[in-house]
Amino acid sequence: MFISCKRGYTSACLALMLLEASCASPGGGLVPGNSAVNAPSFEKIGALAQAGRSTQTIIGCKIVTRKTRTVLNPPPAQTFVIPPSLGIEPSAYAFYFVIGRGHWCYSLPRAMYTTVPGRVNASETQVTFGPGHNKLVLERGQSYVYAAYIVPAKPAAHLYVIDHGTSDVSVWPTGANGNVAPLYRIKNVGGFKGAPQGIAEDAEGHVIVTTIAADGVTTSVLVYRPGAHGHERPSRIITGPDTTLTNNSSDTGVGPDGSIYVNNGSDIAVFAPNADGDAKPVRIITGLNGAGAAVSPSNLLYTSTAVGTKLTAIAAFGPDAHGPAKPRKMLLGSHTGIAGNLVAVDSQGDVYQAPGSSVIEFAPCQSGNVFPIRNISGSNLHFVGVQPIAVDGAANVFVGDEDGARLYRFEPWADGNVRPVATISGNNTGLIKPAAMAVGR
């Protein structure tokens, strides 16, 4: 999902960082109801307005002041009529809905409630935003901004998959479906019987793979040129005793500045964008016990970590975090449903996980013991093992089923007991144990 919480008077990066740390309290928030008194009539609300310095464009906005306190648990779905006068091509955009306190519509408010992307109907005349999962409150006498907005949809072209049954990285087009072979493979990653572990793509299209060699000890970060395939050698290799990489190294992420993040299990090592050879990390975040290394557009690192003996949390660290740093925020508690290790972050800063037989998503401003804004689960899902996950620039969600040897794609608005829109499985795929994935150009 692409809801972000940007302010018009700050840069997009700073706004995301501030709002990821300053959202409504757990279980709180704001949303209109179904009745006429609560439902805004967006279709008569002015022209396009840019939301600050971001790529977001407000297409409907209304100020609502509550006369009575209203509790919605959960909030209902919302329908927005797309005014023909906007002159937009709906298929080229992703649609979002946000509510926050405020008295103007010049920019998006500090979000207190957000939804997953809206679903445009077949005639492209209206978009529906699904209901939420949290209890939401409208306070008496308080003014709220209800805003619908769009961002350009940027679907990825390729899906990169690490399979623990092979030493290869397999590459499919993101639109693949059925018993289909990959377009190509990056072969023998990490050498003969090497074990690739984590994968990411940077802004320039370089494919970055963390791998453990056949000796089970030597760990390296391999950087391949865009479009690398076959037995092509990496253009850079980060390896050696000064790197601090261990045979527990796994998940790999890339920050907006090109910095490379590697999860070593008990810590995360951060390397400079141009690191090569036996390079020292520029910083190390310690005191962790988990996996995952996903970086948001505002340069916040998200990783899962054990808390106590039973609970798993998703922690967010700032761009200067090092040593035993305190997280900027933490998603933790029985409402969250967090249980796995791998995480993903989309281009608007939402964080995803696929624990067990579900897919969950949290908005950038959520923290604490909150329900996800998305929870894909039910009889239509048949996950078997640990689930790698990735999200592209059009909010398509990709999930791997490690023990089921399958890959799934869910539509941007998918929520609840829904089927995947595509499934890659069968003998032609060569899948054995898909364990990590990334999307890119």
C-alpha positions as CSV (number, residue, x, y, z in Angstrom):
1,M,0.0,0.0,0.0
2,F,1.3,3.5,-0.8
3,I,-0.3,5.7,1.8
4,S,2.3,8.0,3.2
5,C,2.0,10.9,5.7
6,K,3.8,13.8,4.0
7,R,3.5,17.4,4.9
8,G,3.4,20.1,2.3
9,Y,5.9,22.4,4.0
10,T,8.7,19.8,4.3
11,S,10.7,17.6,1.9
12,A,9.2,14.2,1.2
13,C,12.0,12.4,3.0
14,L,11.8,14.4,6.2
15,A,8.0,14.2,6.3
16,L,8.0,10.5,6.0
17,M,10.5,10.2,8.8
18,L,8.6,12.5,11.1
19,L,5.2,10.9,10.5
20,E,6.4,7.3,10.8
21,A,7.2,8.2,14.3
22,S,4.1,10.4,15.1
23,C,0.8,8.7,14.3
24,A,-2.3,8.1,16.3
25,S,-2.1,6.1,19.5
26,P,-2.6,2.3,19.2
27,G,-6.1,1.4,18.3
28,G,-7.1,5.0,17.5
29,G,-7.7,6.9,14.3
30,L,-10.2,8.6,12.1
31,V,-12.5,7.6,9.3
32,P,-15.9,8.7,7.9
33,G,-18.9,6.6,8.4
34,N,-21.5,5.4,5.8
35,S,-24.2,8.0,6.7
36,A,-24.7,11.1,4.7
37,V,-23.5,13.3,7.5
38,N,-20.1,11.5,7.5
39,A,-19.6,10.7,3.8
40,P,-17.7,13.5,1.9
41,S,-18.8,14.3,-1.7
42,F,-15.4,14.4,-3.3
43,E,-16.6,14.7,-6.9
44,K,-17.3,18.4,-6.4
45,I,-14.1,19.4,-4.7
46,G,-11.9,21.5,-7.0
47,A,-9.0,20.7,-9.2
48,L,-5.8,18.7,-8.8
49,A,-3.5,19.9,-6.1
50,Q,0.1,18.7,-5.5
51,A,0.6,17.3,-2.0
52,G,3.8,19.1,-1.0
53,R,7.0,18.2,-2.9
54,S,6.0,14.6,-3.4
55,T,4.6,12.6,-6.4
56,Q,1.2,12.6,-4.7
57,T,-1.6,14.6,-6.2
58,I,-4.8,15.3,-4.2
59,I,-7.9,14.6,-6.3
60,G,-10.5,15.2,-3.6
61,C,-10.4,16.9,-0.2
62,K,-13.0,17.9,2.4
63,I,-12.9,19.4,5.9
64,V,-15.2,17.7,8.3
65,T,-15.9,19.0,11.9
66,R,-17.6,16.5,14.1
67,K,-20.6,17.7,16.2
68,T,-20.6,14.4,18.2
69,R,-18.0,11.8,19.1
70,T,-18.2,8.9,16.8
71,V,-16.6,5.4,17.3
72,L,-16.3,3.1,14.3
73,N,-15.0,-0.4,14.9
74,P,-14.1,-1.2,12.2
75,P,-14.6,1.6,9.7
76,P,-16.7,1.0,6.6
77,A,-15.5,1.0,3.0
78,Q,-15.5,4.3,1.1
79,T,-16.4,5.0,-2.5
80,F,-14.9,8.0,-4.4
81,V,-16.4,9.2,-7.8
82,I,-13.6,10.1,-10.2
83,P,-14.5,13.5,-11.7
84,P,-14.1,13.4,-15.6
85,S,-12.8,16.9,-15.3
86,L,-9.6,15.6,-13.7
87,G,-8.5,14.3,-17.1
88,I,-6.5,11.5,-15.7
89,E,-6.0,7.9,-17.0
90,P,-7.0,5.8,-14.0
91,S,-4.9,2.8,-15.0
92,A,-1.8,4.9,-14.8
93,Y,-2.2,5.7,-11.1
94,A,-2.7,4.1,-7.7
95,F,-5.5,5.6,-5.6
96,Y,-5.3,6.2,-1.8
97,F,-7.4,7.6,1.0
98,V,-6.1,9.3,4.2
99,I,-7.7,11.1,7.1
100,G,-5.9,13.4,9.7
101,R,-6.5,16.4,11.8
102,G,-6.4,19.7,10.0
103,H,-8.2,22.8,8.6
104,W,-6.9,23.0,5.0
105,C,-6.6,20.9,1.8
106,Y,-3.3,22.4,0.4
107,S,-1.4,19.3,1.4
108,L,-2.0,15.9,2.9
109,P,-2.6,15.9,6.7
110,R,-0.6,14.0,9.2
111,A,-2.2,10.7,8.8
112,M,-4.3,9.1,11.6
113,Y,-6.0,6.7,9.3
114,T,-5.0,5.2,5.9
115,T,-6.3,2.4,3.7
116,V,-4.8,-0.1,1.3
117,P,-4.9,1.1,-2.4
118,G,-8.4,1.6,-3.8
119,R,-10.0,-0.6,-6.5
120,V,-11.1,1.2,-9.7
121,N,-14.3,-0.2,-11.2
122,A,-14.5,-1.6,-14.8
123,S,-15.8,1.7,-16.3
124,E,-13.0,3.6,-14.5
125,T,-15.6,6.1,-13.0
126,Q,-15.2,5.4,-9.3
127,V,-12.8,3.8,-6.8
128,T,-13.6,1.9,-3.7
129,F,-11.3,2.0,-0.6
130,G,-11.8,-1.1,1.6
131,P,-12.7,-1.1,5.3
132,G,-10.1,-0.9,8.0
133,H,-9.2,-3.4,10.8
134,N,-8.6,-1.0,13.7
135,K,-11.1,0.8,15.9
136,L,-11.3,4.4,14.8
137,V,-12.6,7.5,16.6
138,L,-13.9,10.9,15.5
139,E,-13.7,13.4,18.4
140,R,-16.4,16.0,19.0
141,G,-15.5,19.5,17.9
142,Q,-12.4,18.4,16.0
143,S,-11.8,19.2,12.4
144,Y,-10.5,16.5,10.1
145,V,-9.1,16.4,6.5
146,Y,-10.6,13.6,4.3
147,A,-8.3,13.3,1.2
148,A,-8.3,11.1,-1.8
149,Y,-5.1,11.2,-3.8
150,I,-3.1,9.5,-6.5
151,V,0.5,8.5,-7.2
152,P,1.9,7.3,-10.5
153,A,1.8,3.5,-10.6
154,K,5.2,2.1,-11.4
155,P,5.0,-1.7,-11.7
156,A,8.2,-3.6,-11.6
157,A,9.3,-5.5,-14.7
158,H,11.1,-8.4,-13.1
159,L,10.8,-10.7,-10.1
160,Y,14.2,-12.0,-8.7
161,V,14.0,-15.2,-6.7
162,I,16.6,-17.0,-4.6
163,D,15.9,-20.7,-4.3
164,H,17.6,-22.7,-1.5
165,G,17.3,-25.8,-3.6
166,T,19.8,-24.3,-6.2
167,S,22.8,-22.0,-6.4
168,D,21.0,-19.7,-8.9
169,V,18.9,-16.6,-8.9
170,S,15.8,-17.1,-11.2
171,V,14.2,-14.1,-12.9
172,W,10.6,-14.0,-14.1
173,P,8.5,-11.2,-15.6
174,T,6.3,-9.8,-12.9
175,G,3.2,-10.7,-15.0
176,A,4.1,-14.4,-15.2
177,N,1.5,-17.0,-14.2
178,G,1.3,-20.7,-14.3
179,N,3.8,-23.5,-15.0
180,V,6.3,-21.2,-16.7
181,A,10.1,-21.3,-16.8
182,P,12.1,-18.1,-15.8
183,L,13.2,-15.7,-18.4
184,Y,16.8,-16.4,-17.3
185,R,19.0,-17.2,-14.3
186,I,22.1,-15.8,-12.8
187,K,23.9,-19.0,-12.5
188,N,26.1,-20.5,-9.7
189,V,25.9,-17.5,-7.4
190,G,28.7,-17.6,-4.8
191,G,30.6,-20.3,-6.7
192,F,30.0,-24.1,-6.9
193,K,27.4,-25.1,-4.4
194,G,27.3,-21.6,-3.0
195,A,24.1,-20.7,-1.1
196,P,22.6,-17.3,-2.0
197,Q,20.7,-15.9,1.0
198,G,19.4,-12.3,0.5
199,I,18.7,-10.2,-2.6
200,A,17.9,-6.6,-3.5
201,E,18.0,-4.2,-6.4
202,D,19.3,-0.7,-6.2
203,A,18.0,2.4,-7.9
204,E,20.3,1.9,-10.9
205,G,19.3,-1.7,-11.4
206,H,22.2,-3.5,-9.9
207,V,21.3,-6.8,-8.4
208,I,22.8,-7.3,-4.9
209,V,23.1,-10.8,-3.5
210,T,24.4,-12.0,-0.1
211,T,25.8,-15.5,-0.4
212,I,27.6,-18.2,1.7
213,A,30.2,-20.2,-0.1
214,A,30.4,-24.0,-0.2
215,D,32.7,-24.0,2.8
216,G,29.8,-22.8,4.9
217,V,32.0,-20.0,6.3
218,T,33.0,-17.5,3.6
219,T,30.2,-14.9,3.2
220,S,30.1,-12.3,0.5
221,V,27.9,-9.6,-1.0
222,L,27.9,-9.8,-4.8
223,V,26.9,-6.8,-6.9
224,Y,25.9,-7.7,-10.5
225,R,25.4,-5.2,-13.3
226,P,21.8,-4.5,-14.5
227,G,20.7,-7.4,-16.7
228,A,23.4,-9.8,-15.6
229,H,22.6,-13.4,-16.5
230,G,24.1,-16.8,-17.0
231,H,27.6,-17.4,-15.5
232,E,28.4,-13.7,-15.5
233,R,30.8,-12.6,-12.7
234,P,29.7,-9.8,-10.3
235,S,31.2,-6.4,-10.9
236,R,32.0,-6.0,-7.2
237,I,32.5,-8.5,-4.3
238,I,32.4,-7.4,-0.6
239,T,34.1,-10.1,1.4
240,G,36.8,-10.5,4.0
241,P,37.4,-10.4,7.8
242,D,36.8,-6.6,8.1
243,T,33.3,-6.9,6.6
244,T,32.0,-8.6,9.8
245,L,29.8,-10.8,7.6
246,T,29.1,-14.2,9.1
247,N,27.6,-17.5,8.0
248,N,24.4,-16.2,9.7
249,S,24.2,-13.4,7.1
250,S,21.0,-13.5,5.1
251,D,18.5,-10.8,4.3
252,T,19.8,-7.9,2.2
253,G,18.4,-4.4,1.6
254,V,19.3,-1.2,-0.2
255,G,18.7,2.3,1.1
256,P,17.6,5.2,-1.1
257,D,21.2,6.5,-1.1
258,G,22.5,3.1,-2.3
259,S,23.8,1.9,1.1
260,I,23.7,-1.9,1.4
261,Y,22.2,-3.5,4.5
262,V,23.0,-7.1,5.5
263,N,21.3,-8.9,8.4
264,N,23.8,-11.0,10.3
265,G,21.2,-12.4,12.8
266,S,22.4,-10.6,15.9
267,D,23.2,-7.3,14.0
268,I,22.8,-5.4,10.8
269,A,25.9,-4.3,8.9
270,V,25.6,-1.2,6.7
271,F,28.0,-0.7,3.8
272,A,28.7,2.4,1.7
273,P,27.1,2.3,-1.8
274,N,30.5,1.8,-3.5
275,A,31.9,-0.7,-1.0
276,D,34.2,-3.3,-2.5
277,G,36.6,-6.0,-1.3
278,D,37.3,-6.3,2.4
279,A,35.4,-3.1,3.3
280,K,34.4,-2.2,6.8
281,P,30.7,-1.4,7.5
282,V,30.1,2.3,7.9
283,R,27.9,1.4,10.9
284,I,26.6,-1.7,12.7
285,I,23.2,-1.9,14.5
286,T,23.6,-4.5,17.3
287,G,21.4,-6.2,19.9
288,L,19.0,-7.9,17.4
289,N,17.8,-11.4,17.2
290,G,15.9,-12.0,14.0
291,A,16.0,-11.4,10.2
292,G,14.9,-8.9,7.6
293,A,16.6,-5.8,6.2
294,A,14.1,-3.6,4.3
295,V,14.7,0.2,3.9
296,S,12.0,2.7,3.4
297,P,12.2,5.8,1.0
298,S,12.8,7.9,4.1
299,N,15.8,5.8,5.0
300,L,14.3,3.9,7.9
301,L,15.5,0.4,8.4
302,Y,12.8,-2.2,9.2
303,T,13.8,-5.6,10.6
304,S,12.1,-8.3,12.7
305,T,13.6,-9.1,16.1
306,A,12.6,-11.4,19.0
307,V,11.4,-9.8,22.1
308,G,11.5,-12.0,25.2
309,T,10.9,-15.7,24.5
310,K,7.7,-15.7,22.6
311,L,7.0,-12.4,20.8
312,T,8.3,-11.2,17.5
313,A,8.4,-7.5,16.6
314,I,9.1,-5.3,13.6
315,A,11.5,-2.5,14.6
316,A,12.3,0.6,12.7
317,F,15.7,2.3,13.0
318,G,16.8,5.8,11.9
319,P,19.4,6.5,9.2
320,D,22.1,7.2,11.8
321,A,21.4,4.2,14.1
322,H,24.5,2.3,15.2
323,G,25.4,0.1,18.1
324,P,22.7,-0.9,20.6
325,A,20.4,1.8,19.2
326,K,16.8,2.3,20.3
327,P,14.3,1.8,17.6
328,R,12.3,4.8,16.3
329,K,9.2,2.7,16.7
330,M,8.2,-0.9,17.1
331,L,5.2,-3.0,16.0
332,L,4.6,-5.5,18.7
333,G,1.7,-7.3,20.3
334,S,-1.1,-9.8,19.8
335,H,-3.1,-7.5,17.5
336,T,-0.3,-7.2,15.0
337,G,-0.1,-10.9,13.9
338,I,3.6,-10.5,13.4
339,A,5.3,-14.0,13.6
340,G,7.8,-14.4,10.8
341,N,11.2,-12.9,10.0
342,L,11.3,-11.5,6.5
343,V,9.9,-8.0,5.8
344,A,9.3,-5.7,2.8
345,V,8.8,-2.0,2.5
346,D,7.0,-0.3,-0.4
347,S,7.8,3.0,-2.1
348,Q,5.5,4.9,0.3
349,G,7.0,3.4,3.5
350,D,4.4,0.7,4.3
351,V,5.9,-2.4,5.9
352,Y,4.8,-6.0,5.0
353,Q,5.2,-9.4,6.3
354,A,3.9,-12.9,5.4
355,P,3.7,-14.8,8.7
356,G,2.3,-18.3,8.4
357,S,-0.8,-18.4,6.1
358,S,-1.3,-14.6,5.8
359,V,0.0,-11.4,4.4
360,I,-0.1,-8.3,6.6
361,E,0.7,-4.6,6.0
362,F,1.2,-1.7,8.3
363,A,1.0,2.0,7.5
364,P,4.2,4.2,8.1
365,C,2.6,6.0,11.0
366,Q,1.5,2.9,12.9
367,S,3.3,1.7,16.0
368,G,2.7,-0.5,19.0
369,N,0.0,-3.2,19.4
370,V,-2.1,-2.3,16.3
371,F,-4.0,-4.3,13.8
372,P,-2.6,-4.3,10.2
373,I,-4.3,-2.2,7.6
374,R,-4.3,-5.3,5.4
375,N,-4.7,-8.9,6.4
376,I,-4.9,-11.4,3.5
377,S,-5.8,-14.7,5.1
378,G,-8.4,-17.5,4.9
379,S,-9.2,-20.7,3.1
380,N,-7.9,-19.3,-0.3
381,L,-4.3,-19.3,1.0
382,H,-2.2,-22.4,1.1
383,F,1.2,-21.3,2.3
384,V,3.4,-24.1,3.7
385,G,6.7,-22.6,4.8
386,V,8.5,-19.3,5.6
387,Q,7.4,-16.6,3.3
388,P,9.7,-14.2,1.4
389,I,7.8,-11.1,0.3
390,A,8.3,-8.1,-2.1
391,V,6.2,-5.2,-3.2
392,D,6.5,-3.2,-6.5
393,G,5.8,0.5,-7.3
394,A,2.2,-0.3,-8.3
395,A,1.4,-2.0,-4.9
396,N,1.4,-5.5,-6.3
397,V,2.4,-7.9,-3.6
398,F,4.6,-10.9,-4.3
399,V,4.9,-13.8,-1.9
400,G,7.0,-17.0,-2.1
401,D,5.9,-20.3,-0.5
402,E,9.2,-21.9,0.5
403,D,8.0,-25.4,1.3
404,G,5.2,-25.3,-1.3
405,A,7.6,-24.4,-4.2
406,R,5.3,-21.6,-5.4
407,L,5.2,-17.9,-6.0
408,Y,2.1,-15.8,-5.6
409,R,1.0,-12.3,-6.8
410,F,-1.8,-10.4,-5.1
411,E,-3.6,-7.3,-6.5
412,P,-2.9,-3.9,-4.8
413,W,-6.3,-3.8,-3.1
414,A,-6.3,-7.5,-2.0
415,D,-7.5,-7.9,1.6
416,G,-9.3,-10.7,3.5
417,N,-9.9,-14.1,2.1
418,V,-8.9,-13.6,-1.5
419,R,-7.2,-15.7,-4.1
420,P,-3.8,-14.6,-5.6
421,V,-4.2,-13.1,-9.1
422,A,-1.3,-15.2,-10.3
423,T,0.6,-18.4,-9.1
424,I,3.9,-19.6,-10.5
425,S,4.3,-23.3,-9.9
426,G,5.1,-26.6,-11.6
427,N,8.0,-28.5,-13.1
428,N,8.9,-25.9,-15.7
429,T,9.6,-23.3,-13.0
430,G,12.4,-25.2,-11.5
431,L,11.3,-24.0,-8.0
432,I,12.3,-26.1,-5.1
433,K,12.5,-23.8,-2.0
434,P,12.0,-20.1,-2.9
435,A,13.5,-18.3,0.2
436,A,14.1,-14.7,-0.8
437,M,12.9,-12.3,-3.5
438,A,13.1,-8.8,-4.8
439,V,11.4,-6.9,-7.6
440,G,12.9,-4.4,-10.0
441,R,13.4,-3.1,-13.5
